[in-house]
Amino acid sequence: MAATIFLAGCGGNGSATTGSFDDITVSDGDTPKVSVPKKFAVDETDTKVLTQGEGDVVHAGDTVQANYVAVNGRTGKQFDTSFASGTTPAVTLGSSTTTAGIIKGLVGQKVGTRVLVAIAPEDGFGQDQAQYDLKTGDTMVFLFDIEGKFPEGKAKALPKSLPSLQLDDKGHPTGFKNTADMAKKQTRESIHVVNQGTGAAITSGQSVMANYVGQIYGSDKIFGETWSTGPQQPIVLAEGNVIACWTDLLIGQKIGSRVVLTCPADKAYGDGGREDASIKGGDTLIYVVDLLAAY
């Protein structure tokens, strides 16, 4: 349910505060239980750190891996959890797609932290969620274990034959800058691992969640990016679902990695280009991709 749980809404009507973190208990174990009394409500989103992590600080715009338990404050009932799924969800803390209360709860925390987040209605889904028995005015209580932040590991420099990768002040890719040393043309597809992840290797046919910036090689034209929004849907690595360059090069790569792909036209959109004309026939493409999860 993670894709739905993390989605932003428009906010709802606030409720008077009728509870505190002292009323909430969290059990130990691999699948923690969060006990919240009925009619628990807050009028401002708040957090309580249960275990302080020692990893990197989480910033707005970062993509993090976090297991969670979600409880409806009105009913006191758990309505979702990721702990038993075997896969730790990834969420990009971008303001346009992620529930505001989750952003407020996780930004500023450190990797390794266990934190309770009480999400006020105005920072929640913004509408009734019948599948969870949630109403617009309900407070939600989340327990988060922040497991990691993407990408993993220390960054490696790209070869001089490629344009230089540009990052903002928080380390998020913004595109590529042409250099005097870069090759004017790329005739073969290639992949370069910038950060080596430690997750499972991607297999053929899997659906991959990824953040990326795509740019026309040799120009400053960016034709697509997801860091401002977060990934919208899984990408199926199978023939006909994505350009050949992605299926050729991403299979076998590890989750948690940041990679750079160069994709000549014969491995991308060929001589015809893309229907929306954002990519012309014969264009070579270059991507930076963060591999977040595979299913």
C-alpha positions as CSV (number, residue, x, y, z in Angstrom):
1,M,0.0,0.0,0.0
2,A,3.0,2.3,0.3
3,A,2.4,4.1,-3.0
4,T,-1.0,5.2,-1.8
5,I,0.0,5.9,1.8
6,F,2.6,8.4,0.8
7,L,0.6,10.3,-1.8
8,A,-0.3,13.9,-1.0
9,G,-3.8,15.3,-0.6
10,C,-5.2,18.8,-0.3
11,G,-5.5,18.8,3.5
12,G,-8.5,18.6,5.7
13,N,-10.2,20.4,8.6
14,G,-8.2,20.5,11.8
15,S,-9.2,18.8,15.1
16,A,-8.7,19.8,18.7
17,T,-5.8,18.1,20.4
18,T,-7.1,15.2,22.5
19,G,-4.0,13.1,23.0
20,S,-0.2,13.1,23.5
21,F,2.6,10.8,22.7
22,D,2.6,9.6,26.3
23,D,-0.7,7.8,25.4
24,I,1.0,5.8,22.6
25,T,3.0,2.6,23.2
26,V,5.2,0.7,20.7
27,S,6.1,-2.9,21.1
28,D,9.5,-4.4,20.5
29,G,10.2,-7.0,17.8
30,D,10.6,-7.2,14.0
31,T,7.0,-6.3,13.4
32,P,6.2,-3.6,16.0
33,K,2.7,-2.9,17.2
34,V,1.7,0.7,17.8
35,S,-1.1,1.1,20.4
36,V,-3.1,4.4,20.0
37,P,-6.1,5.2,22.1
38,K,-9.4,5.9,20.3
39,K,-10.3,9.5,19.5
40,F,-6.6,10.5,19.5
41,A,-6.2,13.8,17.7
42,V,-3.7,16.7,17.2
43,D,-4.2,20.1,15.6
44,E,-0.5,20.4,14.5
45,T,1.7,17.7,13.1
46,D,4.3,16.6,15.7
47,T,7.1,14.0,16.2
48,K,8.7,12.1,19.0
49,V,12.0,10.3,18.4
50,L,12.1,6.9,20.1
51,T,15.6,5.9,18.9
52,Q,18.1,8.4,17.6
53,G,19.9,7.3,14.5
54,E,23.5,8.3,13.7
55,G,23.3,8.3,9.9
56,D,23.0,11.2,7.4
57,V,20.4,13.9,8.0
58,V,17.3,13.7,5.8
59,H,16.6,16.8,3.7
60,A,13.6,18.0,1.7
61,G,13.8,16.4,-1.7
62,D,15.7,13.3,-0.5
63,T,14.5,9.8,-1.2
64,V,14.6,7.6,1.8
65,Q,13.8,4.0,2.6
66,A,11.5,3.7,5.6
67,N,9.4,0.9,7.1
68,Y,6.2,2.1,8.8
69,V,3.1,1.3,10.8
70,A,0.1,3.5,10.2
71,V,-2.8,3.9,12.7
72,N,-6.1,5.8,12.5
73,G,-6.2,8.1,15.6
74,R,-10.0,8.2,15.6
75,T,-10.5,4.4,15.7
76,G,-7.1,3.4,17.2
77,K,-6.8,0.7,14.6
78,Q,-3.8,0.0,12.4
79,F,-4.7,0.4,8.7
80,D,-1.3,-0.4,7.1
81,T,2.2,-1.6,7.7
82,S,5.3,-2.4,5.6
83,F,7.2,-4.4,8.2
84,A,5.8,-7.8,7.2
85,S,6.1,-7.2,3.4
86,G,9.7,-8.0,3.1
87,T,10.3,-4.9,1.0
88,T,11.2,-1.5,2.6
89,P,9.3,1.3,0.7
90,A,11.1,4.2,-0.8
91,V,9.6,7.7,-0.6
92,T,10.8,10.9,-2.2
93,L,10.1,13.9,0.1
94,G,9.0,16.2,-2.6
95,S,6.3,18.7,-1.7
96,S,4.1,18.1,-4.8
97,T,3.5,14.4,-4.4
98,T,4.1,13.2,-0.8
99,T,1.7,13.7,2.1
100,A,2.8,16.9,3.8
101,G,2.7,15.3,7.3
102,I,5.2,12.6,6.2
103,I,7.6,15.3,4.9
104,K,7.3,17.3,8.1
105,G,7.9,14.1,10.1
106,L,10.9,12.8,8.3
107,V,12.8,15.9,7.2
108,G,15.5,16.7,9.7
109,Q,15.7,13.2,11.1
110,K,18.8,11.0,10.7
111,V,19.1,7.6,9.0
112,G,18.7,4.9,11.7
113,T,16.0,6.9,13.6
114,R,12.8,5.4,14.9
115,V,10.2,8.2,15.1
116,L,6.5,8.6,15.9
117,V,4.7,11.1,13.7
118,A,1.2,12.4,14.6
119,I,-0.2,13.9,11.4
120,A,-2.8,16.6,11.8
121,P,-5.8,16.4,9.3
122,E,-4.6,19.5,7.4
123,D,-1.3,17.6,6.6
124,G,-3.1,14.4,5.7
125,F,-4.7,12.9,2.6
126,G,-7.3,15.7,2.2
127,Q,-10.2,13.4,1.5
128,D,-11.9,10.3,2.9
129,Q,-10.0,7.1,2.2
130,A,-12.6,4.4,2.4
131,Q,-10.1,1.5,1.9
132,Y,-8.5,2.6,5.2
133,D,-11.7,3.8,7.0
134,L,-10.1,7.2,7.2
135,K,-12.2,10.4,7.3
136,T,-11.0,13.9,6.3
137,G,-10.7,15.1,9.9
138,D,-8.8,12.1,11.2
139,T,-5.4,12.3,12.8
140,M,-3.0,9.6,11.6
141,V,-0.2,8.2,13.7
142,F,2.9,6.7,11.9
143,L,5.8,4.9,13.3
144,F,8.8,5.2,10.9
145,D,12.1,3.3,10.9
146,I,14.3,5.3,8.6
147,E,16.5,2.6,7.0
148,G,18.5,4.5,4.4
149,K,18.9,7.4,2.1
150,F,19.6,7.3,-1.6
151,P,22.0,6.9,-3.2
152,E,24.2,4.7,-1.1
153,G,28.0,4.8,-0.8
154,K,30.7,7.2,-1.9
155,A,30.4,8.9,-5.3
156,K,32.8,8.0,-8.1
157,A,33.9,10.5,-10.8
158,L,32.6,10.0,-14.3
159,P,35.1,9.4,-17.1
160,K,36.2,12.6,-18.9
161,S,34.6,11.3,-22.1
162,L,31.2,12.2,-20.6
163,P,29.7,15.5,-19.6
164,S,30.0,16.3,-15.9
165,L,27.1,15.5,-13.6
166,Q,25.6,18.5,-11.9
167,L,24.2,18.4,-8.3
168,D,22.3,20.9,-6.2
169,D,23.4,21.9,-2.7
170,K,21.6,18.8,-1.3
171,G,23.2,16.4,-3.7
172,H,20.2,15.9,-6.0
173,P,21.1,15.7,-9.7
174,T,20.0,18.6,-11.9
175,G,21.5,17.5,-15.2
176,F,24.8,17.4,-17.2
177,K,27.2,20.1,-18.2
178,N,29.2,19.8,-21.4
179,T,33.0,19.9,-21.0
180,A,35.9,20.4,-23.4
181,D,37.1,16.9,-22.9
182,M,33.8,15.0,-23.5
183,A,33.3,12.9,-26.6
184,K,31.2,14.7,-29.2
185,K,29.3,11.6,-30.0
186,Q,28.4,8.3,-28.2
187,T,27.9,5.5,-30.6
188,R,27.5,2.7,-28.0
189,E,25.3,2.4,-25.0
190,S,27.2,2.5,-21.7
191,I,26.6,2.5,-18.0
192,H,28.8,4.0,-15.3
193,V,28.1,3.4,-11.6
194,V,28.4,6.7,-9.7
195,N,27.3,5.2,-6.3
196,Q,27.3,1.5,-5.7
197,G,24.2,0.3,-3.9
198,T,24.1,-2.7,-1.6
199,G,20.6,-4.0,-2.4
200,A,19.4,-6.9,-4.5
201,A,20.4,-7.1,-8.2
202,I,17.6,-6.2,-10.6
203,T,16.3,-9.0,-12.7
204,S,14.6,-9.1,-16.1
205,G,10.9,-8.2,-16.1
206,Q,11.0,-6.6,-12.7
207,S,9.2,-3.3,-12.0
208,V,11.7,-0.7,-10.8
209,M,11.0,2.5,-8.9
210,A,13.6,5.1,-9.9
211,N,14.4,8.8,-9.9
212,Y,16.0,10.2,-13.0
213,V,17.0,13.1,-15.1
214,G,17.1,12.6,-18.8
215,Q,19.0,15.0,-21.2
216,I,19.8,15.2,-24.9
217,Y,23.5,14.3,-25.1
218,G,25.6,17.3,-26.2
219,S,22.9,19.8,-25.4
220,D,21.4,21.4,-22.3
221,K,17.9,20.2,-23.1
222,I,16.4,18.2,-20.3
223,F,13.4,16.2,-21.5
224,G,12.3,14.5,-18.3
225,E,13.1,14.4,-14.5
226,T,11.4,13.1,-11.4
227,W,13.4,14.7,-8.5
228,S,10.9,17.5,-8.2
229,T,7.9,15.1,-8.0
230,G,9.2,11.7,-7.0
231,P,8.7,8.6,-9.2
232,Q,5.1,8.4,-10.5
233,Q,4.9,4.7,-11.3
234,P,7.1,1.6,-11.5
235,I,9.1,1.1,-14.8
236,V,8.8,-2.4,-16.1
237,L,12.1,-3.6,-17.5
238,A,10.8,-5.6,-20.4
239,E,10.8,-5.2,-24.1
240,G,8.2,-2.8,-25.3
241,N,7.7,-1.1,-21.9
242,V,10.9,1.0,-21.9
243,I,13.7,1.9,-24.3
244,A,16.2,-0.9,-25.0
245,C,19.0,1.0,-23.3
246,W,17.3,0.7,-19.9
247,T,16.6,-3.1,-20.2
248,D,20.1,-3.7,-21.6
249,L,21.9,-1.8,-18.9
250,L,19.9,-1.7,-15.7
251,I,19.3,-5.5,-15.3
252,G,22.0,-6.8,-12.9
253,Q,22.5,-3.4,-11.2
254,K,21.9,-3.2,-7.4
255,I,19.2,-1.3,-5.7
256,G,20.6,1.8,-3.9
257,S,22.9,2.6,-6.8
258,R,23.2,5.9,-8.8
259,V,24.1,5.2,-12.4
260,V,24.7,7.2,-15.6
261,L,23.4,5.8,-18.9
262,T,24.3,6.9,-22.4
263,C,21.8,5.7,-25.0
264,P,22.4,6.2,-28.7
265,A,19.4,6.6,-30.9
266,D,19.3,2.9,-32.0
267,K,18.9,2.0,-28.3
268,A,16.5,4.8,-27.5
269,Y,13.9,6.4,-29.9
270,G,15.6,5.6,-33.2
271,D,15.2,7.8,-36.3
272,G,11.6,8.7,-35.5
273,G,12.1,10.3,-32.1
274,R,9.4,10.6,-29.5
275,E,5.8,11.4,-30.3
276,D,5.7,14.5,-28.2
277,A,8.8,15.8,-30.2
278,S,10.8,16.3,-27.0
279,I,13.3,13.8,-28.4
280,K,14.1,14.1,-32.1
281,G,15.1,11.3,-34.4
282,G,18.7,10.4,-34.1
283,D,19.1,12.0,-30.6
284,T,21.5,10.3,-28.2
285,L,20.3,10.5,-24.6
286,I,22.1,10.6,-21.2
287,Y,20.4,9.8,-17.9
288,V,21.3,9.8,-14.3
289,V,19.2,7.3,-12.4
290,D,18.8,6.4,-8.8
291,L,17.5,2.8,-8.3
292,L,15.1,2.9,-5.4
293,A,13.3,-0.4,-5.4
294,A,12.4,-3.4,-7.5
295,Y,9.4,-5.7,-7.4
